[in-house]
Amino acid sequence: MSQLRVEQLAGQLRQGLAPVYFIHGDETLLVDECADAIRAATRAGGFADRQVFSVDAGFDWNTLLSACDSLSLFSEQRLLELRLPTGKPGKQGAEMLRQYAARPAPDTVLLILSGKLEAAARRSKWVQALETAGVGIAVWPVSIAQLPAWIEQRMRARGMRAEPDALQLLAERVEGNLLAAAQEIEKLFLLHGSTRLDYQTVAEQVANSARYDIFGLVDSALAGDPVHTQRMLTGLRAEGIDPVLVLWALAREIRSLASMARALQRGASPGEALAAERIWDKRKPLITGALQRIRGRQWWHLLQHCAHIDRVIKGRAAGSSWDELLQLSLGLAGAAVLRPAA
C-alpha cells in the first residue's frame, strides 16, 4: 500500500486498518507509540484476540505459520504481533514473511516491530513485499535541529505553548532522549496545565536528561557547529564514555574524508568521491559541507592529531585525552585550524 511517516499513521488508521503494519527504527518511544495506536485501532475494530511472537535465535517460524492457518477456525478477528529486535528474520523468516505478504490471512492484522534496518535490508524482497501488502513506517531519530519543533508539536497537542528560548532550552536538556522529552512535557502539563511557558520556568523545572552518542558528536562536528559539538563531547565525558571510542569514531570519519579530499584533488567529481566511500544520501550534505570547509593539508593535520591522541590515551605522550579530543572535534567543526602534533 504505502510507506508513511510517523505523523501520518493516525490519518491512515482513521481510513481503515491495513492487513500488515511494519514499523522499524531505533527510536523506542516513537516505535512504541505507533504500535499502541495500531493496537487501539484494532481493539476499536473488534479484534478481540492478540498473539505476540518474539523472534530470537531459536525462534520456530512454524509457530507463526500455524497461528495464521488456524485463524479460519475462529470467527473473531485477531492481531498478530511479531517482534523482530535485530531486523534480521533469516532466510526462512524472510521467505515466510514474503509469502504471507502475498496472501495475508483473512480477518487478521499482522503488526511487525523491528529494530533499525540497514540500507540493504530496506531494499530486500521481504521488506518490499510487506510494504506493498500494507503500511511501512521507518522511524528515524529526531535531530537536535528538529527537536524544538517536535517538542512544540507535542505541547500543542496538550494545549500548551512555550516561548522560543524555552523550547530551545528544553531541547538541549533532553537531546537524544525522546522518552525524557515526553516525560518532561507531561510533568510541565501537570504542573502548569494549558499555559505558555517561559525560559525561567523550564530552567527551574526541567532536569538535564540529554543523552549523547559518539556518532551524533561526529555529525555535529561535520555540520560545522562548534558550540553543540563541545556540549556533546562534555556530555559523553560525563556519561563515562571511553575516550578510545570517541577517537575511533572521529578518526574513522576523518580518514574517510581525507580519502575523498585526495580524490577531489586528483580530479574526481564530488559524486564519484562520495560514491567511492559509500556515503548515504542522508549524510551527503554533512560530508560535502566538511569537504568545502576543510581543504588540502588540513586533513593531514587532523590525521596527525588523531595519531597523537592515540599516544596520549595509551600513556605514550603527555596531555589530557579529553582536552585533545575537544581540539580535534572543534577542528573538524571548523572552529580552528589544527597544527600537526609535535
N, C-alpha and C positions, 0 to 999 in steps of 0.2 A: 504493500500500500504506500508507505512513505517513511521518510526519515524526518523526525521532529526535533525541535529544540525543547528544552525542559519547560519553558514558559508556554509552549503550545499544547502541552498534554491535556490541560483542563478543557480546552476547547474541543479537542478530539473526543474526549470521553463524553462530553455532552451530546455529541453527534451519534454515539453508539459504540459498543465495545468491539474491538478488533479481535480476531482469533488468536493473535500472537502479539506479545509485547516483549521486546528485547532491549533491556536497559544495561548499559555498560559504562564504566568510568570509575575513577578512584576518589571521587568526592562523595564520601559516605552519606553526609546529610542529604544531599540532593537525590542520590540514588534511593535512599530510604523514603524520602517524601514522595517521589514518583511512584514507588511501589505501594505506599499507603493510599495514594489517590486511586490507583487501579484496584486495590483490594476493596476500597469503599464503594467504587462504582460497581464491582461485581456483586457485592452484598446487596446494593440497592437494586440490582437487576435480577435478583432471585437466585444467585449462585450460592447454594446453601452449603456446599462441601468444598473444603480446601485441603489439598495434599501438598506436602513440601518434600522436595528431594535435594539433598546436598551432595554435590559431586566432589569426591576425594579420590585418592589413588586407587582405592579398592571398589569404587562405585560400579554397580552392576546396572548397565543401561537397560537391561531387560525388565527391570522393575518399573521404569518409566513406560516402556512399551506395553507392559501388562496393564498398567493403570489406564493408558489410553484405550486399549482394546476393551477393557471392562466397562467403559462408560456407557455403552449402548444397553447394558443390562439395567440401568437405573434411569428413572425419569428426571431426576434432579440434575441441575447444571452444576458444573464443577470448575474450580480454579486449580490448575496445576502450577506449582511454583518450583522452578528449578534454579538452584543457587550454584553458580559456576565461578568460584572466587578467582581462579587463575586465568579465566578467559580461554582456557585450552581444553576442549572436550575430548581430545584424542581422535584417532582415526575412526573408531567405532562410533563414538558420540557424534562426531561431525556428520557422518553419513546418516545416522538415525535422525538428527535434527533436520537435515536436508530433506529426508523422506517425509518427516512429519509436516514440514512447511509446505510440501507439495500437496498433502491431503490432511489438513488439520482435522482432529476429531470433532464430531458434532457436539453441540451444547457444552463447549469447552473453551476456556481461555487459558493459554499457556503463557505464564509470566517467567521470563528468564532474567536473572540478575547476575551480572558478570563484573569481574574486575576490569581494569583498563585493557583495551585491546591494542596490540601493536598494529602498525600500518598494514603489514602483510595480512594479518588476521581479518582486518576490516574489509579486505578485498577478496577474502576466501568465499568459496561457493556456499558454505553453510550459513555464513553471516548474510550474504546477499539473498539467500533463499528465505531466511527468517524475515528480513526487512521487506521483501516482496510480498510475503504472506500476511504481514501485519504491520506493526509500528516499531521502528528502531529509534532509540534515543541515546545519543552519545553525550555523556555528562562530563563536561570539561571543567577544570578548576577555574575559579573566579580570580582573575588577576588583581593586583593592587590598584591598577588603573580603573578596573571595572567595579571594584568593591564598594566605593561610596554610592554609586547608582544602584547596586544590588541591595545595599542596606536601606537606601531611601525607598525603593520599591516595596521592600518588606515592611517598612514602617507605615507606608501609606495604606497597606492592607489592614493595618491596625488603627487607621485614622490618625496616625502620628505624623509630626513634621520635625525637622531639625535644621538648624542653621548650617550653611555650607562648611564652616570651620569645625562645627561639632561633628558633622558627618565624616570629615577627613580625619579627625582625631579618633573617632570610633573605629574607622577602617584601619588606622595604624595600630590600634591596640588589639585588634582581633585578626590581623593579617595572617593568612594561611590556616585559619581555624574557623570554618564556617559554623561549626556547632557552637563555638563560643559566641560568635556573632549573633546567632539566633537566640541563644540564652540571654545575652545582654539586652537585646531588643525586648524580649519578653519581660525581663526584670524592669527595664525602664517603663514599659507599659503598665506593669502592676503598680509601680511607684507613682507614676505621673498621669496615667491614662492618655486620652487622645489630646495631646497638647503639643506645643512647639518647644523643642529642647534647645538650649544654648550651650555654648562651649564649656562654660563653668560647670554646668550640671553633668555633662558627660565626663569631664576631667575628674570630678569628685566621685562619681558613682560607677564608672566602668573600669574594671580591672584590666591590666595588661596581659592579654591571653594570646598574644601573637605567637605563631609557630612558623619557624623559618626552615627552609631546606637548602641544601647546597646548590641544587640546580636553579632554584629561584635566585640565589645570590649571583650565579653566573649570568642569568638573563638580565638581572638588574644592572650589572656592570656593562653588558653588551648594549643595553638601552641607553647608556651614557648618563646614568642617574647616580652621581656620587653620593648624594645625601642618603638616598634609600639604600644604596649598597653598603654604606658604613653602618646604617642601622641594622641591616640584615646580618652583617658579619658580627656585630656586637651581640645580636640575638643568638646566633649559632654558638658563640663562645659561652654565653650564659646557660645555654641548654646542654653544655658539656660535650659538644661535637668534637671529635678528634681532629686536630689541625691537619693530620695526614689526609683525611677525606676531603677537606676543603681544598688543599693543594692539588690533590688528584683531579678534582672537578675543574678547577681553574686551568691547570696545566694541560689537561686534555683538550679544552676548548682553545687555548692559546696555540697549541701545536697545530690544530686543525685550521685555525685562522691564518697562521703563518704559512701553512702549505698553500692555502688559497691565495694569499698575498703574493707568494712566489709565482704561482700560475698566472696571475694577472700581470705581473711584471714581464713574464715571458710572452705575453700577447694573447692569452686565453680570454674569452669573453666572461663576464660575470656569471652568466648561466652555466657555462662549461665548468668554471671553477667550483661553483656550488654543487653542481651535479656530481663532480668527482668525489666530493666529500659526503654525498648523500644527505644534503640538508633538506629537512622537511619544509614544505611550503609555509607552514605557520611560523617558522623561525627565520625565514629568509630576510624579512625586514630588519631583524636584530643583527644578523650577520652582515648584511650589506652596510648597515649604519656603522658598525665597528670597523669594517674594512675602509670606509671612507674617512673615518675619524683618525685611525692609526695607520701609518704607512711606513714602507721601507724598513730601515734598520730598527725602528721602534719595536717591531715584532721580535727581532733577535734579542733586544734588551730585555723584553718581557720573558723570553725563554731563559735567558741567563739568570734572571731574578728567580724564576722557578727552581733552577738548579741550586741557587744559593739558599733558598728557603728549605729545600730538602736537606741540605747540610746542617742548617740551624736546627731543624726538627730532630735530626739524628745526633745532635750534640757535637758535630764536627766543625761548627762555626759559631761565633758569638752572636748573641742577639735574641730578640723575642720573636717566636714564630708568629704570634698573632699580630704584632706590630708590622712584621714583614708582609703577612697576608693582607693586611689593610692597605699597605702601599701598593701591593700588586693589584688588588681589586680596584683601587682608585685609579691606578694607571690604565687598567683595561677600560674603566669607565671614562677615561679621557681627562681626568682631573689633573694629571701631572704626566710629564714625560720621564720615565724611569731611566736611570743610567745603569749600565751593567754593574753587577755587584763586584766588589773587589775580591 
